[in-house]
Amino acid sequence: MRVANNFALIDKFPRFDTQGFDIDAYNETFRRSNVIINAHSSDVSYAEHWGCLSIKCAFGGTEMYKISDRYYAVTDDTYFICNEGQYYSSFIAAKKTVESFTINFTDAFVRQVKSSLFADAKLIDDPDFMAGDSCEFVEKLYRHSGDLKNSIARLRALAKNFGENRGEISESYYQLLQNLMFSQQHILNDVKEVHAVKLSTQKELYKRLHYAKDYIESCYADDVTLEKLGQISCLNSAYLLRNFKLYFGQTPYQYLINKRMSVAARMLAGSPIPVSEICFDTGYADVSSFCRLFKKVYGCSPESYRASKTKKVIFST
């Protein structure tokens, strides 16, 4: 581990199972320093443990995080925000090496940035976000986009040369957390789209609906049932079904089908993996049923879809 001015880099996954490993000392590092974890593996797992506020990213594959019975699959397209004091487990189980990139913030750093950023009350859209000394972010999967995407990419690039770039890393940390806080303020607009009378109810329902959506996004290849989603979101199945459709514009089952088909389409266009394997990898046991469903969604067979994408690549080169 390399440390500089309250910023640190961990470039190898720690071994919690090593004899004599001091988890308390390890956690103390994250209380004292803003830590970047930038490590690579195809097979690594951690049992439930404490964490500070962090932005969790993965590139070149998938890293899975688990909180209680909720799952969050982090990929090139998505990142996950985990709050201060949250307990979670995680793992990578891939056919190729995945880059894990996590940006951790100390509580003191969060308080400092929050105090300076929101000193002007006119910037505050959501008073509850300012309640207390620290911030509670919405724990869910987010799409990489806008200023946050650029801030994460910049910090990832700087971390490759941690020793030489520590000054720029410090500045980038401030900018990233500011962008993160502003993005949470903007989430209030999404929250208000939830069908409920009170803002407090809208916020709670927003979180629970995303528990269900993120489970579908992360575990689409599993046997996803309405009852399971109700359990994960702590909502009655009928209530979940109604509100999920009201907010996302489709039922959980329709969302699951669309997710599976989009993953299948991406695999068909980007790899030579056999259709039968794609079928099984996206949660289907019968290839014929999978092919019929794919044709219903995309208007052609999986083989024709792959051929059309291959032709486009050939003609564009």
C-alpha positions, 0 to 999 in steps of 0.5 A: 500500500502506498500512502501520501497526504491522507490518500492511499492506494491498494493495488493488490487484493488483501488476503483476509484469510492470511494468518495474523491478518488484522482486520481492525488495523485494515479498517482503520486505514480507511478511517484515516485515509481516502483509499483507492483500491485498484486490483485485478483478479478473476477469482476473489471473494470477501465475507461480510465486512465493514466499509466506508462511503465508496464508489465501486466500479469494475472494468473488463467484467463483473464484480458482485456486491451483496448487502443482506439479500440484495445484489449489485453487479458492477460492470463497465457500464455501472457503478455502485454507491455504498454508504459509510458504515455499511456491511457487505460481501463481494466477489469476482468469479470470471473467465478472465481478469477483471479490474476492480476500482473502488474509491473510498472516502473518509467520514472527515473528508465527506464532512469537510466537502459537504460543509464547504459545498452546501454552505449556500442554502440556495444549492440545497434541493433536499433538506434531508440530504443535509441532515446531520453531519454526514451524507446518506446516499441512495445505495443502488446501481448507477449508469456511468455518465456525465461529470461523474463518469469523467471524474471517475475516469480521470481518477482511474488514470491518475491512480496508475501513477499514484506517486507522481500524481498525488497532488492531482489525485487530491484535487480530483477527489474533491471534484469527484465527491462534489459531483457525487453530492450534486448528483444525489441532489438531482435524484430528488427529481426522480424520487418525485416521480414515484406515486405517493403523497408524502415525500418521505414515502416517495423516498422510501418507495424509490429505494425499495423499487430499485432494490428489486430493479437492481436484483434483476439487473444483477441476477437476471440469469437466476430464477427471478420471481415476483415473490423473491423480488417482494422479499428483497424490496420488503414490499407486498408482491401485488404492491410491488407489481403495481408500483414497479410498472407505474415507475419503470413503465413495465412489469418486473417480468417484462423488465427481466425479459428485456434485460436477458435479451439485451445481454444476449444481443450484446453477447451475440454481437461481440463474441463467437459464443454458441447460441446454446451457451448464451441461452443458458447464460441468460437464464433459459434452459430450452434453446428453442424457447430462447430463440422464439423469444429473441425473434419476438423481441428483435424480429430475427433469429439469434443467428441472423442477428449475429450475422447482421452485426458481423457484416456491419463490422466488416463493412465499417473497417 
